[in-house]
Amino acid sequence: MHLAYPAVLAVLLFCVGLYGVLARRNAILVLMAVELMLNAVNINLVAFDVWLRDTLHAGQALTLFTIAIAAAEIGIGLAIVLLVHRNRGSSDIDRLRDLRESDSPSGGDSGGGSRAEKSPASATDNDAESGSDQQVQGPAAGRRHA
């Protein structure tokens, strides 16, 4: 068997996976595209192991490690995607940018800064603010105290 056949297959799989990572917006499809890229690497590892006639079969051993890493990556990735989908209602990657703390693109806080940046005059209002913050936090605060 020529080395060109599995190498071309691996290049095609890797290109499809790269296109999937760059073009898709759904997080599950991006994870599937990453799996395609890892499988392209696995094909190359096994093909070069057979071509070099390695007695230790290092390519096949590395392929087993890559499969184990891919399984762990997909498990953790799917858990994160499911939690984001449960909380946000969508697994769209562009919507994940809403997880930032600030709304302004410059990175500054549009709400007037954090408590550490407030003036000393407003520091006396911290007790009143802490009571109102617990009410504003939403349903998560009610579950914690209940």
C-alpha positions in Angstrom: 0.0 0.0 0.0 1.3 3.4 -0.9 1.6 6.1 1.8 -0.1 8.6 -0.5 -3.6 7.1 0.0 -4.0 7.4 3.7 -2.1 10.7 3.6 -4.6 12.2 1.1 -7.5 10.9 3.2 -6.0 12.4 6.3 -5.5 15.8 4.6 -9.1 15.8 3.3 -10.4 14.9 6.8 -8.3 17.6 8.4 -9.4 20.2 5.9 -13.1 19.3 6.4 -12.6 19.5 10.2 -10.8 22.8 9.9 -13.6 24.2 7.8 -16.1 23.0 10.4 -14.2 24.7 13.2 -13.9 28.0 11.4 -17.3 28.2 9.7 -19.8 26.6 12.2 -21.6 28.5 14.9 -23.1 25.5 16.7 -20.8 24.3 19.5 -21.7 20.6 19.0 -20.8 20.8 15.3 -17.5 22.5 16.2 -16.7 19.6 18.6 -17.5 17.1 15.8 -15.1 19.0 13.5 -12.4 18.8 16.1 -13.0 15.1 16.3 -12.5 14.9 12.5 -9.2 16.7 12.8 -8.0 14.3 15.6 -9.0 11.3 13.5 -7.0 12.7 10.6 -4.0 12.8 12.9 -4.7 9.2 13.9 -4.8 8.0 10.3 -1.4 9.7 9.7 0.1 8.1 12.9 -1.0 4.6 11.9 0.0 5.0 8.2 3.4 6.2 9.1 3.8 3.5 11.7 3.0 0.9 9.0 5.2 2.6 6.4 8.2 2.8 8.7 7.7 -0.8 9.9 8.3 0.3 13.5 8.8 -2.8 15.7 7.6 -0.9 18.8 4.4 0.4 17.0 4.8 3.8 18.4 2.3 5.3 16.0 -0.4 2.9 17.1 0.4 3.6 20.8 0.2 7.4 20.2 -3.1 6.8 18.4 -4.5 5.1 21.5 -3.4 8.1 23.6 -5.0 10.5 21.1 -8.3 8.5 21.2 -8.3 8.7 25.0 -7.7 12.4 24.9 -10.4 12.9 22.3 -12.9 10.9 24.5 -12.1 13.1 27.5 -12.3 16.3 25.4 -15.7 15.3 23.9 -17.0 14.4 27.4 -16.0 17.7 29.0 -17.0 19.7 25.9 -20.5 18.2 25.7 -21.0 18.8 29.4 -20.0 22.5 29.0 -22.3 22.8 25.9 -25.2 21.2 27.7 -24.8 23.5 30.7 -24.6 26.6 28.4 -27.6 25.4 26.5 -29.6 24.8 29.7 -28.7 28.3 31.0 -28.8 30.3 27.7 -31.3 28.3 25.6 -28.8 28.1 22.7 -25.5 26.5 21.9 -24.6 29.2 19.4 -20.9 30.2 19.8 -21.5 33.8 18.9 -23.9 34.1 21.9 -21.2 32.8 24.3 -19.6 36.2 24.1 -22.4 37.3 26.4 -20.5 35.6 29.2 -18.1 38.6 29.5 -18.5 40.7 32.5 -18.6 44.1 30.8 -20.9 45.2 28.0 -18.5 47.7 26.5 -16.0 46.5 23.9 -13.2 48.5 25.6 -13.4 46.1 28.6 -14.5 48.9 31.0 -17.5 48.4 33.3 -20.5 50.4 32.0 -22.2 50.3 35.4 -19.8 52.8 37.0 -17.1 50.4 38.0 -16.8 47.9 40.8 -17.2 48.5 44.5 -13.5 48.9 44.9 -13.5 51.8 42.5 -16.3 53.7 44.3 -15.7 56.9 46.2 -15.3 56.7 50.0 -18.7 58.6 50.4 -20.5 55.8 48.8 -18.7 53.2 50.9 -21.2 54.0 53.7 -24.0 52.7 51.5 -22.5 49.2 51.2 -24.9 47.8 53.8 -27.9 49.0 52.0 -26.5 47.9 48.6 -25.7 44.4 49.8 -29.3 43.8 50.8 -30.5 45.0 47.5 -27.9 43.0 45.6 -29.3 39.8 47.1 -32.8 40.6 45.7 -31.4 41.5 42.3 -29.4 38.4 41.8 -32.4 36.4 40.7 -33.5 32.8 41.3 -30.0 31.5 42.0 -29.9 33.6 45.2 -33.3 32.1 46.4 -32.0 28.6 45.8 -28.9 29.2 47.8 -30.7 30.5 50.9 -33.6 28.1 50.8 
